[in-house]
Amino acid sequence: MKKNHSLFAGLLLGAGLLAACQKNTYKITERTEVSNSALVKIGFFAGSVLNPSIQLKVNGERVSPLLVYNTPFPGGGLNTLGSNHSDYLTFTPGEYTFSWSIPKVGTNEDSVAVLEEKVTLTATKQTIFVSDSIPKVTTYLVKDAIEHPTDSGKVRVKFVNLMPNVAAVDFYRNTELIASNVPYKGVVEYKDIFAGNVNYYVKEAGLATNLNATKAINLAAGRIYTLFSRGYKGGGGTIAPNVSAMIVE
């Protein structure tokens, strides 16, 4: 790659990814403080019945392993696929071309182009969420907090709705309403809630019926998370309604 951005391939993501990244200057970093770099996490939550594998290229060069629905990259989450750490990719701030595609089997070569877009990355922590369904996907960028909760028994959480066929959702922690009327592709900014392993679920905004079965998620005190709804109202199996958390820091 000719531009000044790269990924140090200290994390083995498969032989193909390693070969593609050796000449790059992207960096995978866990819990790195923001300075003059753009720290980027990908939340791949574009569900479909067939659930094809997708690759991400930046300025024409692959920077991800094969991603399937419900995978944060490179950092992880709770009730998601992937890891349970808080890694980010590090870029030089600026404009990049992000392209998503289904590759030909065993190669990095595009078979089905899904989406290509220009993304401006700033010197902060940010997550690019990928939602809707293959081959129709949409993305949006959300800034992530870097300040931890001051109460030692709490976590700092923001709320995101990634359910394409639900206009807005309410988030519950046990029986407590903790975020209301969160629109699709919307964000309710950070609030501090108590840590611990408790049940989370969502309802359509203002309605009484749960969209998903309650899901126990263990949020560790002192950390920062994004709590999000995913799947489809009325969906089953992989794309059934659900609640998950991404680890910010």
Backbone bond lengths (Angstrom), bond angles and torsions (degrees), N, CA, C in turn:
res aa  C-N    CA-C-N  psi(-1)  N-CA   C-N-CA  omega(-1)  CA-C   N-CA-C  phi
1 M - - - 1.450 - - 1.508 109.79 -
2 K 1.296 117.31 138.59 1.448 120.70 -171.03 1.519 113.30 -91.28
3 K 1.357 117.17 -16.88 1.461 117.93 -179.61 1.514 110.46 -90.17
4 N 1.320 115.71 165.85 1.456 120.71 -172.68 1.516 110.79 -88.11
5 H 1.341 116.72 74.50 1.450 121.42 172.92 1.518 107.39 -152.02
6 S 1.369 116.86 147.33 1.447 116.75 -173.43 1.508 113.20 -160.13
7 L 1.297 114.14 167.17 1.461 122.45 177.09 1.520 108.28 -128.72
8 F 1.326 117.42 117.56 1.457 119.97 176.12 1.513 107.29 -76.02
9 A 1.279 115.85 121.34 1.461 119.86 -171.88 1.520 111.31 -85.25
10 G 1.330 116.37 50.70 1.457 119.55 175.24 1.500 111.76 -75.12
11 L 1.337 116.39 -19.59 1.452 120.85 176.97 1.517 107.25 -101.34
12 L 1.314 118.17 118.17 1.458 121.26 -176.35 1.510 109.55 -77.19
13 L 1.299 115.85 116.64 1.461 121.97 -179.25 1.520 110.76 -111.17
14 G 1.336 115.52 21.15 1.459 119.71 -177.38 1.507 110.04 109.71
15 A 1.300 115.91 153.10 1.459 119.85 -174.54 1.516 111.96 -60.83
16 G 1.343 117.08 -39.04 1.463 119.13 -178.89 1.500 111.71 -64.58
17 L 1.336 117.11 -45.17 1.458 120.42 179.34 1.512 111.10 -65.55
18 L 1.330 117.19 -40.99 1.462 119.99 179.93 1.516 110.44 -59.76
19 A 1.325 116.49 -45.51 1.465 119.48 179.97 1.512 111.38 -62.54
20 A 1.333 116.50 -37.76 1.464 120.35 -178.17 1.512 112.27 -70.91
21 C 1.328 117.93 -27.55 1.457 120.84 -171.24 1.520 114.26 -98.57
22 Q 1.306 118.93 -10.38 1.451 119.90 -174.16 1.517 112.99 -60.34
23 K 1.319 118.17 -29.38 1.450 119.67 -178.35 1.521 112.47 -97.55
24 N 1.329 117.88 6.88 1.455 121.31 -178.38 1.523 111.13 -92.39
25 T 1.325 115.38 172.75 1.458 119.61 174.18 1.512 112.00 -124.17
26 Y 1.349 117.44 24.36 1.451 120.00 168.93 1.523 107.80 -70.77
27 K 1.297 115.69 153.29 1.451 119.81 179.37 1.518 109.26 -132.64
28 I 1.325 116.09 135.28 1.456 120.12 172.24 1.516 107.63 -94.05
29 T 1.324 116.24 129.01 1.451 119.73 -174.05 1.521 110.48 -138.67
30 E 1.317 116.86 139.00 1.457 120.99 177.92 1.525 109.99 -109.05
31 R 1.345 115.37 125.06 1.456 123.54 175.95 1.521 111.92 54.64
32 T 1.324 116.01 41.12 1.459 121.60 178.02 1.520 109.99 -84.97
33 E 1.330 117.65 136.20 1.458 121.19 177.97 1.524 110.07 -70.45
34 V 1.325 115.42 143.59 1.454 120.53 178.32 1.521 109.21 -73.22
35 S 1.325 116.98 129.05 1.460 120.65 175.59 1.516 106.99 -126.60
36 N 1.328 117.27 -99.65 1.456 121.19 176.81 1.522 111.79 -108.96
37 S 1.328 116.57 16.98 1.456 120.85 -177.18 1.521 111.18 -108.83
38 A 1.328 115.29 156.02 1.456 122.01 172.03 1.523 107.53 -97.53
39 L 1.331 116.64 116.17 1.462 121.69 179.60 1.523 108.31 -98.86
40 V 1.333 116.14 126.59 1.459 120.91 -170.18 1.528 110.97 -130.17
41 K 1.335 114.45 132.09 1.460 121.88 173.17 1.524 107.60 -119.49
42 I 1.319 117.16 143.88 1.453 122.73 176.91 1.526 108.91 -106.22
43 G 1.328 116.83 129.03 1.452 121.62 172.69 1.517 108.67 -109.59
44 F 1.339 117.73 100.56 1.462 120.65 -175.35 1.527 109.03 -92.66
45 F 1.341 115.17 98.70 1.455 121.02 -176.45 1.522 111.22 -129.02
46 A 1.331 115.92 38.62 1.454 122.19 174.38 1.527 107.61 -92.19
47 G 1.315 116.41 101.84 1.455 120.62 -174.25 1.517 112.65 -90.20
48 S 1.316 116.05 154.50 1.461 121.83 171.73 1.519 107.88 -159.26
49 V 1.312 116.37 161.31 1.461 120.59 -178.31 1.523 110.77 -63.34
50 L 1.332 117.57 -42.26 1.459 121.36 -178.85 1.521 112.70 -77.58
51 N 1.328 117.47 -24.74 1.462 123.24 175.90 1.533 113.02 51.36
52 P 1.348 118.40 59.19 1.463 119.93 -179.83 1.528 111.86 -70.37
53 S 1.322 115.96 158.81 1.456 121.90 177.19 1.523 109.91 -82.86
54 I 1.318 116.29 136.19 1.461 123.09 -175.72 1.526 109.36 -120.94
55 Q 1.322 117.10 144.24 1.465 121.21 172.87 1.524 109.33 -114.14
56 L 1.326 115.06 150.69 1.466 122.23 175.55 1.518 108.98 -109.47
57 K 1.339 115.33 129.02 1.457 120.84 171.89 1.521 108.85 -116.54
58 V 1.332 115.33 143.99 1.459 121.97 175.29 1.520 107.44 -119.54
59 N 1.324 116.36 122.63 1.466 122.05 -174.61 1.528 111.55 50.52
60 G 1.344 115.41 39.07 1.454 120.80 173.61 1.503 116.39 87.80
61 E 1.329 117.87 -1.62 1.465 120.23 -177.92 1.520 110.48 -120.45
62 R 1.321 115.80 132.68 1.464 121.17 -175.87 1.518 111.36 -67.17
63 V 1.336 115.74 133.94 1.467 121.04 -179.56 1.516 112.22 -126.99
64 S 1.323 118.32 3.64 1.458 120.09 -178.17 1.514 111.01 -126.86
65 P 1.344 116.42 160.56 1.461 118.89 165.16 1.527 107.60 -74.20
66 L 1.323 117.79 -176.54 1.455 120.45 173.02 1.529 108.38 -71.27
67 L 1.325 115.46 126.83 1.458 121.22 -177.36 1.515 110.03 -108.02
68 V 1.327 115.86 137.16 1.455 121.27 172.43 1.527 107.84 -119.87
69 Y 1.315 115.60 169.38 1.461 121.72 -176.90 1.525 112.28 -49.85
70 N 1.327 113.76 139.16 1.464 122.96 175.59 1.525 112.39 75.01
71 T 1.335 116.13 41.12 1.465 120.28 179.21 1.521 111.27 -126.70
72 P 1.323 118.71 116.86 1.464 120.78 166.93 1.525 109.16 -79.79
73 F 1.327 116.55 147.74 1.470 120.86 179.11 1.524 109.51 -145.64
74 P 1.359 119.27 137.20 1.461 126.96 -4.31 1.514 112.77 -84.30
75 G 1.331 117.00 -15.82 1.458 120.32 177.46 1.505 111.15 -82.15
76 G 1.318 116.46 173.86 1.450 119.18 -170.09 1.509 115.09 -119.96
77 G 1.317 113.33 -156.40 1.448 119.66 -176.26 1.513 111.48 -165.63
78 L 1.321 114.93 -172.31 1.454 123.00 -179.66 1.522 108.00 -115.48
79 N 1.326 116.04 134.51 1.461 122.58 -171.32 1.534 109.67 60.57
80 T 1.321 115.79 41.44 1.467 123.59 174.43 1.525 107.79 -136.20
81 L 1.322 116.05 171.96 1.453 120.47 167.56 1.527 108.07 -81.76
82 G 1.309 116.22 173.81 1.462 118.80 177.87 1.515 112.37 86.53
83 S 1.312 114.99 -162.10 1.461 122.15 -171.63 1.525 111.39 -83.88
84 N 1.332 115.57 -179.44 1.462 120.94 173.73 1.526 110.57 -121.71
85 H 1.346 116.21 33.71 1.459 120.24 176.27 1.521 109.38 -114.79
86 S 1.331 116.84 -179.43 1.470 120.67 -169.02 1.520 112.85 -113.99
87 D 1.326 117.69 33.89 1.465 120.39 -176.34 1.529 113.80 -61.55
88 Y 1.327 115.62 151.38 1.453 124.37 172.74 1.525 108.68 -131.70
89 L 1.320 116.10 155.91 1.455 121.70 165.83 1.520 108.26 -85.48
90 T 1.319 117.33 142.77 1.458 121.90 179.86 1.525 109.97 -110.63
91 F 1.336 115.36 126.94 1.458 122.25 179.31 1.527 109.81 -123.42
92 T 1.315 115.85 157.40 1.454 120.70 162.65 1.529 107.27 -72.90
93 P 1.343 118.76 130.76 1.470 119.09 -179.96 1.527 111.69 -54.39
94 G 1.331 116.19 144.21 1.458 120.71 179.92 1.516 111.14 153.08
95 E 1.321 116.39 -169.84 1.458 122.42 -178.37 1.520 110.25 -98.74
96 Y 1.328 115.58 135.20 1.457 122.49 -179.18 1.527 109.51 -133.14
97 T 1.318 115.74 157.18 1.456 121.63 172.60 1.524 108.57 -100.29
98 F 1.325 115.76 114.15 1.458 122.17 176.44 1.529 107.50 -99.20
99 S 1.325 116.43 127.86 1.470 120.15 178.20 1.523 109.82 -130.75
100 W 1.324 114.67 137.93 1.458 123.28 -178.55 1.520 107.98 -116.33
101 S 1.331 116.80 135.96 1.459 119.73 -178.36 1.517 110.78 -155.15
102 I 1.334 115.14 158.99 1.466 121.84 168.41 1.525 106.19 -90.77
103 P 1.327 118.36 119.11 1.475 119.10 -176.03 1.523 112.77 -82.66
104 K 1.334 115.34 160.00 1.448 119.78 168.78 1.520 108.75 -65.34
105 V 1.313 116.57 143.75 1.463 121.72 -173.16 1.522 110.82 -55.69
106 G 1.338 115.06 128.01 1.456 120.86 175.82 1.508 115.54 77.18
107 T 1.360 117.62 8.63 1.459 120.61 -179.01 1.523 110.44 -135.22
108 N 1.338 115.74 173.00 1.465 122.30 171.71 1.520 111.76 -95.17
109 E 1.330 116.74 1.80 1.460 121.06 -176.08 1.523 110.61 -76.52
110 D 1.327 116.52 134.39 1.457 121.11 -178.70 1.524 110.83 -65.09
111 S 1.323 116.56 134.03 1.457 122.24 171.82 1.522 109.91 -104.81
112 V 1.347 116.61 -50.15 1.464 122.24 177.73 1.524 108.36 -127.20
113 A 1.321 117.02 114.32 1.469 120.64 176.29 1.519 108.53 -72.65
114 V 1.335 116.64 132.73 1.462 121.44 -177.88 1.523 111.25 -106.99
115 L 1.319 117.13 -47.91 1.466 120.54 -178.05 1.517 109.18 -161.01
116 E 1.335 116.31 140.15 1.456 122.11 170.95 1.513 107.93 -133.95
117 E 1.336 116.78 134.69 1.461 120.24 -177.20 1.522 110.39 -154.18
118 K 1.318 115.24 156.34 1.454 122.19 173.17 1.522 108.50 -88.07
119 V 1.318 116.34 133.48 1.459 121.51 -179.74 1.520 108.39 -128.27
120 T 1.331 116.18 127.57 1.462 120.88 176.20 1.515 108.70 -97.67
121 L 1.336 116.40 119.01 1.464 122.76 -178.17 1.516 109.55 -103.24
122 T 1.320 115.42 131.28 1.461 121.63 -179.06 1.517 110.58 -108.24
123 A 1.326 116.21 168.22 1.461 122.28 -176.71 1.524 110.01 -78.38
124 T 1.333 114.62 72.73 1.455 122.08 178.34 1.521 107.80 -158.24
125 K 1.341 117.01 179.06 1.458 120.79 171.40 1.515 108.30 -88.34
126 Q 1.333 115.85 137.99 1.451 119.71 -177.76 1.523 110.04 -152.88
127 T 1.342 115.12 150.07 1.458 121.44 176.23 1.519 109.12 -118.96
128 I 1.329 116.19 133.83 1.459 121.75 172.78 1.523 107.23 -101.08
129 F 1.339 116.41 111.30 1.456 121.98 178.37 1.525 109.60 -89.02
130 V 1.330 115.44 135.10 1.461 122.52 175.85 1.526 106.81 -113.57
131 S 1.347 116.63 121.05 1.458 119.42 -175.37 1.515 111.35 -135.26
132 D 1.333 116.18 -170.05 1.455 126.41 -172.39 1.526 107.81 71.47
133 S 1.335 119.63 -142.97 1.466 119.68 -173.57 1.522 110.34 -140.79
134 I 1.343 115.66 154.14 1.456 122.20 177.63 1.524 108.61 -72.38
135 P 1.330 120.38 133.86 1.466 127.73 6.28 1.523 113.57 -91.42
136 K 1.323 117.99 1.22 1.462 121.47 178.71 1.517 108.36 -93.04
137 V 1.324 116.93 104.15 1.462 119.84 179.52 1.517 109.35 -124.38
138 T 1.305 114.19 160.19 1.455 121.08 176.40 1.520 108.19 -140.83
139 T 1.318 117.27 152.01 1.461 120.62 -179.73 1.521 109.65 -128.23
140 Y 1.317 114.76 157.82 1.459 119.30 167.40 1.515 109.45 -154.72
141 L 1.319 114.80 150.58 1.458 122.62 -172.47 1.522 109.61 -105.06
142 V 1.323 115.81 132.94 1.463 122.60 -178.54 1.523 109.20 -127.08
143 K 1.306 117.64 131.22 1.466 120.83 177.01 1.522 109.75 -75.22
144 D 1.345 115.73 142.69 1.456 122.43 -178.72 1.517 110.95 -106.41
145 A 1.319 115.78 145.90 1.463 121.10 179.49 1.521 110.31 -72.81
146 I 1.321 115.91 154.33 1.463 120.35 175.08 1.528 111.60 -123.67
147 E 1.345 117.58 -4.71 1.462 120.79 179.16 1.529 109.64 -97.65
148 H 1.318 116.53 129.82 1.455 122.71 -177.30 1.531 111.03 -82.66
149 P 1.345 116.79 159.41 1.469 118.98 177.51 1.523 111.12 -62.38
150 T 1.314 116.40 147.67 1.462 120.25 -179.67 1.520 111.87 -83.41
151 D 1.320 117.76 -25.54 1.467 122.55 177.67 1.523 108.56 -82.57
152 S 1.325 117.39 124.45 1.460 121.55 -173.89 1.527 112.94 -66.70
153 G 1.326 118.12 -17.09 1.457 121.01 -179.05 1.517 113.53 -99.24
154 K 1.341 117.31 10.82 1.458 119.78 -175.53 1.525 111.95 -122.11
155 V 1.320 114.38 167.55 1.466 122.73 173.14 1.520 107.85 -122.52
156 R 1.323 115.94 156.75 1.474 121.23 176.44 1.531 107.64 -103.71
157 V 1.326 116.14 125.24 1.465 121.35 -171.42 1.525 110.14 -133.19
158 K 1.354 116.32 138.51 1.459 120.51 164.78 1.523 107.94 -114.30
159 F 1.332 116.91 163.68 1.452 121.76 -171.56 1.525 110.17 -124.26
160 V 1.337 116.05 133.34 1.456 122.71 -178.20 1.527 108.59 -132.74
161 N 1.328 116.30 138.99 1.463 121.77 176.95 1.523 109.52 -106.72
162 L 1.343 117.00 115.74 1.461 122.54 -179.71 1.525 111.66 -115.07
163 M 1.330 117.41 27.51 1.470 121.79 178.80 1.524 108.58 -98.93
164 P 1.349 118.09 104.15 1.466 120.56 -171.23 1.523 115.08 -62.25
165 N 1.329 117.84 -28.46 1.460 119.01 -176.85 1.524 113.65 -103.22
166 V 1.329 115.64 21.19 1.471 121.09 173.72 1.522 107.46 -128.00
167 A 1.333 116.21 117.02 1.468 120.20 -173.40 1.516 112.41 -62.59
168 A 1.334 117.91 -36.93 1.465 121.20 -179.36 1.519 108.66 -159.56
169 V 1.321 116.31 149.10 1.463 121.25 -179.34 1.520 110.68 -129.02
170 D 1.337 113.89 157.05 1.460 122.39 169.85 1.526 108.34 -108.85
171 F 1.334 117.13 134.90 1.467 122.52 178.40 1.527 109.95 -98.46
172 Y 1.347 114.98 136.55 1.464 121.07 178.18 1.517 110.29 -122.99
173 R 1.323 114.23 142.24 1.466 123.09 171.16 1.515 105.79 -114.87
174 N 1.357 117.06 110.00 1.464 120.44 -165.29 1.527 107.88 53.29
175 T 1.314 118.88 -119.57 1.472 119.88 179.32 1.526 112.45 -101.35
176 E 1.319 117.32 5.76 1.467 120.89 -176.05 1.527 110.73 -91.97
177 L 1.316 116.48 127.68 1.465 121.53 173.91 1.529 107.88 -75.53
178 I 1.323 117.20 118.25 1.470 119.89 -175.49 1.524 113.23 -111.75
179 A 1.336 117.92 -15.74 1.467 121.11 174.74 1.521 107.08 -157.04
180 S 1.307 117.27 130.15 1.456 120.44 -174.58 1.526 111.44 -118.88
181 N 1.344 114.73 148.04 1.460 123.43 171.60 1.534 112.32 55.33
182 V 1.327 116.24 47.83 1.465 120.98 178.28 1.534 107.91 -83.28
183 P 1.341 119.01 112.83 1.466 120.72 -174.34 1.526 111.44 -73.81
184 Y 1.348 114.95 159.82 1.461 119.30 173.97 1.523 109.43 -57.85
185 K 1.337 114.88 132.10 1.464 123.39 -175.28 1.527 111.79 61.50
186 G 1.321 115.38 21.89 1.461 119.88 176.24 1.513 111.03 -102.68
187 V 1.310 115.88 171.70 1.458 122.74 -177.89 1.517 109.05 -138.26
188 V 1.319 116.90 133.16 1.456 121.67 166.08 1.507 106.27 -105.10
189 E 1.322 115.56 119.05 1.460 119.66 -170.35 1.523 112.22 -66.09
190 Y 1.306 114.98 175.30 1.456 122.23 -164.96 1.522 114.11 -61.78
191 K 1.338 113.03 141.87 1.456 121.07 169.36 1.519 106.59 -141.12
192 D 1.315 116.43 158.38 1.459 121.39 179.43 1.520 109.93 -97.51
193 I 1.341 116.28 128.68 1.455 121.68 177.14 1.529 107.85 -128.98
194 F 1.329 116.47 165.51 1.455 119.79 -177.53 1.531 110.97 -69.56
195 A 1.324 115.38 141.51 1.459 122.45 176.64 1.526 109.77 -73.81
196 G 1.335 115.07 171.06 1.455 119.85 174.73 1.511 112.76 127.58
197 N 1.325 114.38 172.18 1.465 121.98 -178.08 1.519 108.43 -96.55
198 V 1.320 117.26 95.62 1.466 121.89 -176.85 1.531 109.59 -132.70
199 N 1.333 115.89 171.48 1.456 121.79 -177.33 1.524 111.52 -86.41
200 Y 1.351 114.84 137.02 1.457 122.13 176.17 1.529 108.65 -124.08
201 Y 1.317 116.15 146.44 1.457 120.90 175.91 1.519 108.72 -159.77
202 V 1.338 115.05 167.42 1.460 120.20 178.88 1.522 109.99 -127.35
203 K 1.336 114.73 155.25 1.457 123.52 172.50 1.519 108.01 -128.60
204 E 1.327 115.80 155.56 1.456 117.34 168.58 1.517 107.82 -59.06
205 A 1.324 116.42 139.75 1.462 120.66 -173.91 1.525 111.09 -52.36
206 G 1.332 115.23 124.54 1.456 121.64 176.03 1.509 115.62 82.41
207 L 1.349 118.45 -3.85 1.465 121.19 -178.53 1.526 110.92 -102.88
208 A 1.339 115.01 167.36 1.464 119.37 -170.97 1.521 113.95 -97.61
209 T 1.325 118.10 -19.12 1.466 120.88 -172.04 1.523 111.37 -89.58
210 N 1.335 115.92 133.96 1.462 120.58 176.05 1.527 110.43 -65.87
211 L 1.329 116.29 138.99 1.460 120.51 173.36 1.515 111.83 -81.68
212 N 1.321 117.02 -30.06 1.463 121.23 -178.38 1.515 110.28 -130.15
213 A 1.326 115.44 158.14 1.454 119.84 169.54 1.522 108.34 -64.62
214 T 1.318 116.44 143.90 1.462 118.75 -179.77 1.525 109.80 -57.44
215 K 1.328 115.12 141.62 1.457 121.08 -176.84 1.521 109.89 -126.45
216 A 1.341 116.77 121.32 1.459 120.62 178.10 1.527 109.49 -75.89
217 I 1.329 116.24 123.49 1.458 122.64 178.33 1.522 107.46 -128.59
218 N 1.314 115.50 128.91 1.463 121.20 -175.99 1.527 109.91 -99.06
219 L 1.330 116.24 99.60 1.464 121.97 179.09 1.525 109.13 -91.46
220 A 1.335 116.34 122.25 1.458 122.20 -174.47 1.524 110.92 -81.97
221 A 1.312 116.04 134.65 1.465 122.15 -177.59 1.519 111.43 -56.03
222 G 1.341 115.19 140.19 1.452 121.68 175.12 1.515 114.87 87.52
223 R 1.332 117.47 -4.85 1.459 119.62 -176.21 1.532 111.42 -102.21
224 I 1.349 115.15 175.74 1.463 122.62 -177.39 1.522 108.11 -121.79
225 Y 1.346 116.61 134.67 1.457 121.71 -177.17 1.531 110.95 -136.90
226 T 1.328 114.77 160.80 1.456 122.48 163.47 1.520 107.07 -111.70
227 L 1.329 116.85 119.65 1.458 121.91 176.94 1.525 107.02 -97.17
228 F 1.338 117.81 128.88 1.459 118.61 -173.79 1.523 112.07 -142.10
229 S 1.328 114.51 149.26 1.462 121.60 171.24 1.518 108.19 -89.42
230 R 1.329 116.84 151.05 1.467 121.11 179.76 1.521 109.48 -151.36
231 G 1.337 115.64 173.21 1.449 120.72 -178.35 1.519 111.46 86.00
232 Y 1.323 115.68 -163.42 1.459 122.48 -176.19 1.524 110.47 -129.86
233 K 1.310 116.20 137.01 1.459 119.94 169.88 1.527 108.15 -57.58
234 G 1.326 116.81 126.58 1.455 121.19 -177.93 1.504 114.09 84.61
235 G 1.330 118.82 -5.69 1.456 122.04 179.31 1.514 112.09 -76.30
236 G 1.322 116.11 156.43 1.456 120.63 178.09 1.509 111.49 -126.17
237 G 1.326 116.55 168.76 1.461 121.48 178.07 1.515 111.70 61.10
238 T 1.332 115.91 -131.09 1.462 121.78 -176.44 1.523 112.71 -56.80
239 I 1.336 117.27 -38.25 1.466 120.12 -173.46 1.526 112.76 -100.74
240 A 1.322 117.50 21.52 1.463 120.81 173.93 1.529 109.56 -66.25
241 P 1.318 118.78 154.02 1.473 120.83 177.14 1.529 110.55 -57.12
242 N 1.333 115.66 141.33 1.459 119.59 -177.53 1.522 108.78 -158.56
243 V 1.329 114.45 168.79 1.465 122.51 175.22 1.527 107.65 -128.00
244 S 1.341 115.93 135.24 1.456 121.26 179.54 1.522 109.25 -139.34
245 A 1.318 116.29 172.53 1.468 121.71 177.24 1.511 109.31 -132.24
246 M 1.336 116.15 136.92 1.463 121.65 170.73 1.520 108.84 -102.40
247 I 1.324 115.70 141.33 1.459 120.93 -177.91 1.525 108.56 -88.54
248 V 1.318 116.32 117.21 1.461 121.34 177.45 1.524 110.33 -86.46
249 E 1.302 116.03 -48.74 1.474 120.16 179.91 1.519 109.36 -164.19
